[in-house]
């Protein structure tokens, strides 16, 4: 087990940790040291045990606040997921659009009538030109 030297509130400590956990230990020690420094700046020199206790309580308070906020966010997320699930279950009927289809026989008949009308119009034009 590696031994790590950490500094909290201006005091050094030797702490053992699992192999590979040194980085996490240093990060945790830094958090505790930051709180201890605030205490030292406010109250001056205080006994080591009291400093560690108070710094730990300050961190616990911050952690509790973060956990409360996480619970709020999780509850809000659950609400949004429920709303989304409800929306997914709503069956929306697509709008029905009917496009008229003219049967080919009708098209042919209309084309024939148009051709006759044009022929008659051409005949009328010829006779009126005479």
C-alpha positions in Angstrom: 0.0 0.0 0.0 1.5 3.3 -1.0 1.9 6.0 1.7 0.9 9.5 0.6 1.8 12.7 2.3 -1.0 15.3 2.3 -1.3 18.7 3.7 -4.5 19.9 5.4 -4.7 23.3 7.2 -1.0 23.7 7.0 -0.4 20.4 8.7 1.1 17.3 7.1 -0.2 13.8 7.4 1.0 10.4 6.1 -1.9 8.4 4.7 -2.0 4.9 3.2 -4.2 4.1 0.2 -4.8 1.5 -2.4 -2.6 1.2 -5.4 -3.7 3.6 -8.1 -5.9 5.7 -5.6 -3.3 8.3 -5.0 -4.8 10.9 -7.3 -8.2 10.6 -5.7 -6.7 10.9 -2.3 -4.9 14.1 -3.3 -8.1 15.5 -4.7 -10.0 14.7 -1.5 -7.3 16.1 0.6 -7.3 19.3 -1.4 -11.0 19.7 -0.8 -10.6 19.2 2.9 -7.5 21.6 2.9 -9.6 24.3 1.2 -12.2 24.1 3.9 -9.5 24.0 6.7 -7.9 27.1 5.2 -11.2 29.0 5.4 -11.5 28.0 9.0 -7.9 28.9 9.8 -8.4 32.3 8.1 -11.6 33.0 10.1 -10.6 31.5 13.5 -6.9 31.5 13.5 -4.9 28.6 14.9 -7.3 25.9 16.1 -6.6 22.4 17.4 -6.0 19.8 14.7 -8.9 17.6 15.7 -11.4 20.5 15.8 -10.1 21.8 12.4 -10.5 18.4 10.8 -14.0 18.0 12.3 -15.2 21.4 11.2 -13.7 21.1 7.7 -15.3 17.6 7.4 -18.7 19.0 8.5 -18.4 21.9 6.0 -17.7 19.4 3.2 -20.6 17.2 4.4 -22.9 20.2 4.3 -21.9 21.0 0.8 -22.3 17.3 -0.2 -25.8 17.2 1.3 -26.7 20.3 -0.7 -25.4 18.7 -3.9 -27.3 15.5 -3.1 -30.5 17.5 -2.6 -30.0 19.2 -5.9 -29.3 15.9 -7.6 -32.6 14.5 -6.1 -34.5 17.5 -7.5 -32.9 17.1 -10.9 -33.7 13.4 -11.0 -37.3 14.1 -10.0 -37.6 16.7 -12.8 -36.0 14.3 -15.2 -38.5 11.5 -14.3 -41.3 14.0 -14.9 -39.9 14.9 -18.3 -39.4 11.2 -19.2 -43.0 10.5 -18.2 -44.3 13.3 -20.3 -42.2 12.0 -23.2 -43.5 8.5 -22.7 -47.1 9.8 -22.7 -46.5 11.7 -25.9 -45.1 8.6 -27.5 -48.3 6.7 -26.6 -50.5 9.3 -28.2 -51.8 7.9 -31.6 -51.9 10.7 -34.1 -53.9 9.8 -37.2 -52.3 11.2 -40.3 -54.3 13.7 -42.3 -56.0 11.9 -45.1 -55.6 13.7 -48.5 -57.5 12.3 -51.4 -56.1 13.0 -54.8 -58.7 12.5 -57.5 -57.6 10.0 -60.2 -59.2 10.4 -63.6 -59.7 7.1 -65.3 -57.7 6.7 -68.5 -61.0 6.1 -70.5 -62.3 9.5 -69.4 -59.0 11.1 -70.3 -59.2 9.6 -73.8 -62.8 10.7 -74.3 -62.0 14.2 -73.2 -59.0 14.3 -75.5 -61.2 13.1 -78.4 -63.9 15.7 -77.6 -61.2 18.4 -77.5 -59.8 17.3 -80.9 -63.3 17.4 -82.4 -64.0 20.9 -80.9 -60.7 22.1 -82.4 -61.6 20.6 -85.7 -65.0 22.3 -85.6 -63.4 25.6 -84.6 -61.0 25.3 -87.5 -63.9 24.6 -89.9 -65.8 27.6 -88.6 -62.7 29.8 -89.0 -62.3 28.6 -92.6 -65.9 29.2 -93.5 -65.9 32.6 -91.9 -62.7 33.5 -93.7 -64.4 32.7 -97.1 
